[in-house]
Amino acid sequence: MRHFLALTWRFLRDSMPDRRRQRYGDVDYDWDYRVETTSATVGWGTRFRGLLHAPYQPVDPELFRAIMSSLEFDFTEFTFLDIGSGKGRALLLASEHPFKRIIGVELLPELNQIASVNIQKFSSPLQRCHHIETVRGDATQFIFPPEAMVIFLFHPLPEAELRELMLRLSTSLASLPRPIYLIYAYPAFESVIAGFSSFQKIAGTLQYSVFRHI
Ligand SMILES: C[S@@+](CC[C@H](N)C(=O)[O-])C[C@H]1O[C@@H](n2cnc3c(N)ncnc32)[C@H](O)[C@@H]1O
């Protein structure tokens, strides 16, 4: 009951006009690329569900580009997978690199529907991968594709669910070993990943960590 009241309070506070105005702080990318990825326009039902799982927030383009430019391997061999892809901003940013393909998994239907529209209308001279798809579903039940992957996590899951995802990924890798890089932006539960000895941290700052499967 206490948890529910705390969530309701957080939801009501976030619904105030000043908070909504603050959320428009992430809108520059949308102006530049004529898409709709801001957190400011998320409907109240989806926002409330977001508080129960992980609230929607699009990744900061500057941070995403900084992370990608720190990686030094041939992207053409890899699929990019965004766990909790929201309205698809990370998918669009990933398409600036020559990935084999790009996949997003998103729990909430409203966000996933908007991501599909964004993917269709996205146009950028920087785009180097045109094979982008999004799947609506629970990432902890997702069946990982049988290929080399760069997996992107921007705070998509609470701690217990992240552990569940990592267990599933480890099982998939045990039955079919393949190269995996894992990017964790704002790594609040990094200790969960560090607990899997087959993942080694190879780079990072306070804002992100990169792990490689060994
Ligand atoms: C912080 S947002 C990140 C959005 C996107 N990755 C980006 O960087 O622009 C986290 C997203 O994870 C989604 N999410 C939460 N739990 C999930 C789950 N179990 N399966 C799939 N997506 C989930 C939320 O709905 C939200 O859209």
The ligand as an SDF file (V2000), in Angstrom:
LIG
                    3D

 27 29  0  0  0  0  0  0  0  0999 V2000
   14.6750    4.9150  -20.0950 C   0  0  0  0  0  0  0  0  0  0  0  0
   13.6230    4.3020  -21.3940 S   0  0  0  0  0  0  0  0  0  0  0  0
   14.8140    4.0660  -22.7180 C   0  0  0  0  0  0  0  0  0  0  0  0
   14.2360    4.3170  -24.1110 C   0  0  0  0  0  0  0  0  0  0  0  0
   15.1850    4.0470  -25.2810 C   0  0  0  0  0  0  0  0  0  0  0  0
   15.9990    2.8700  -25.0640 N   0  0  0  0  0  0  0  0  0  0  0  0
   16.0810    5.2090  -25.5760 C   0  0  0  0  0  0  0  0  0  0  0  0
   17.2590    5.0950  -25.1920 O   0  0  0  0  0  0  0  0  0  0  0  0
   15.6820    6.2170  -26.1680 O   0  0  0  0  0  0  0  0  0  0  0  0
   13.2910    2.6380  -20.8050 C   0  0  0  0  0  0  0  0  0  0  0  0
   12.2340    1.9110  -21.6150 C   0  0  0  0  0  0  0  0  0  0  0  0
   12.1570    0.5370  -21.1730 O   0  0  0  0  0  0  0  0  0  0  0  0
   10.8100    0.0980  -21.3060 C   0  0  0  0  0  0  0  0  0  0  0  0
   10.6080   -1.1250  -20.4940 N   0  0  0  0  0  0  0  0  0  0  0  0
   10.4410   -1.2270  -19.1480 C   0  0  0  0  0  0  0  0  0  0  0  0
   10.3100   -2.5210  -18.7820 N   0  0  0  0  0  0  0  0  0  0  0  0
   10.3970   -3.2600  -19.9320 C   0  0  0  0  0  0  0  0  0  0  0  0
   10.3340   -4.6480  -20.2230 C   0  0  0  0  0  0  0  0  0  0  0  0
   10.1690   -5.5620  -19.2630 N   0  0  0  0  0  0  0  0  0  0  0  0
   10.4320   -5.0430  -21.5250 N   0  0  0  0  0  0  0  0  0  0  0  0
   10.6130   -4.1260  -22.5210 C   0  0  0  0  0  0  0  0  0  0  0  0
   10.6810   -2.8000  -22.3050 N   0  0  0  0  0  0  0  0  0  0  0  0
   10.5850   -2.3620  -21.0290 C   0  0  0  0  0  0  0  0  0  0  0  0
   10.0200    1.3050  -20.8050 C   0  0  0  0  0  0  0  0  0  0  0  0
    8.6690    1.2490  -21.2060 O   0  0  0  0  0  0  0  0  0  0  0  0
   10.8110    2.4640  -21.4580 C   0  0  0  0  0  0  0  0  0  0  0  0
   10.3050    2.7820  -22.7180 O   0  0  0  0  0  0  0  0  0  0  0  0
  1  2  1  0
  2  3  1  0
  2 10  1  0
  3  4  1  0
  4  5  1  0
  5  6  1  0
  5  7  1  0
  7  8  2  0
  7  9  1  0
 10 11  1  0
 11 12  1  0
 11 26  1  0
 12 13  1  0
 13 14  1  0
 13 24  1  0
 14 15  1  0
 14 23  1  0
 15 16  2  0
 16 17  1  0
 17 18  1  0
 17 23  2  0
 18 19  1  0
 18 20  2  0
 20 21  1  0
 21 22  2  0
 22 23  1  0
 24 25  1  0
 24 26  1  0
 26 27  1  0
M  CHG  2   2   1   9  -1
M  END
$$$$
